[in-house]
Structure formats: structure tokens, C-alpha cells
Amino acid sequence: MYYPIQLDKMRNFRYGMKALSMIEKKVGKPVSKIDMDNITMEDVAVMIWAGLAHEDPELTPEKVMDLVDEYSDIQTVLTAMGEAFQGAFGGRTEKDALLREEDALLREVREEGIKEIKKILDESVKEARKGKNK
């Protein structure tokens, strides 16, 4: 599964076994042992690089740092990377995210529809009262 991120161009995170192995080799420990509360920016760059390397074999952790600095921000990239990680481990999937987005849109449309119906009913009541008072 791919998780898009806009950098110099649209790129896609993917954390399969190969990418996870690349992280482990670069940081020197299993992915499950990485302490996210005490992680270095270099390790973050390695994790981003591993998720994007499938599309760009010329990419390096150093180039990733430049891309993030020039075209995005750390929080935006970490959010996309986190979603990709969750998908890799059977967590939230792209389909789940789309369904949640669709649910939010449907709620918004429903709320707007209710407001419109209420407005029409209020106007009808006003008109009926006007007619009754004549």
C-alpha cells in the first residue's frame, strides 16, 4: 500500500519488509526497539528515506532532509510516514482513511441539509402565521 507525500514531486511512502530491514540496518536495531521519544533527526531521515527509496534508488537520508526542508515541514512528513507505518503493520489503511473522510463529508452534507430544511420550515411557519392573522 502506498501513502502519498508532496515533496519536490508527489512521492509515495511504502513500508514493506525491505524498507523495514533498511531501517534496521541503518539505525542498528529492530524497528520495534526504536524509541520514538528519543529519536535523532538522522534516524527520522533514515526512516523517511527507507519508505521512499522504492521509487528512487538515488535517494539518500541526506537528500531526504533537503527535500523536507525545502518542500514541506517535519510534522507533515511525519504524519504521512506514521500513517504508512500503521498501514504496514495492519493498522489504519488508506481505505479506512478515505472512509473516514467520506463519513465527515456526509455528516457535513447532512448537517447542511438539516439547516436548509429547518430554514424552509421556519419560513413556512411564518407564512402560515401571516395568513392566519389576516
Number of C-alpha atoms within 10 A of each C-alpha: 13 17 20 15 19 15 18 12 9 8 17 21 26 25 28 17 10 13 20 18 15 19 25 19 13 14 15 11 12 12 15 8 9 15 9 10 6 7 10 11 11 15 16 20 21 23 25 26 24 26 26 25 21 17 12 10 9 8 14 17 19 12 13 22 19 15 16 19 12 11 11 15 13 13 10 13 17 15 12 18 24 16 18 26 22 15 21 18 11 9 12 15 19 16 11 12 12 11 12 12 12 12 12 12 12 12 12 12 12 12 12 12 12 12 12 12 12 12 12 12 12 12 12 12 12 12 12 11 11 10 9 8 7 5
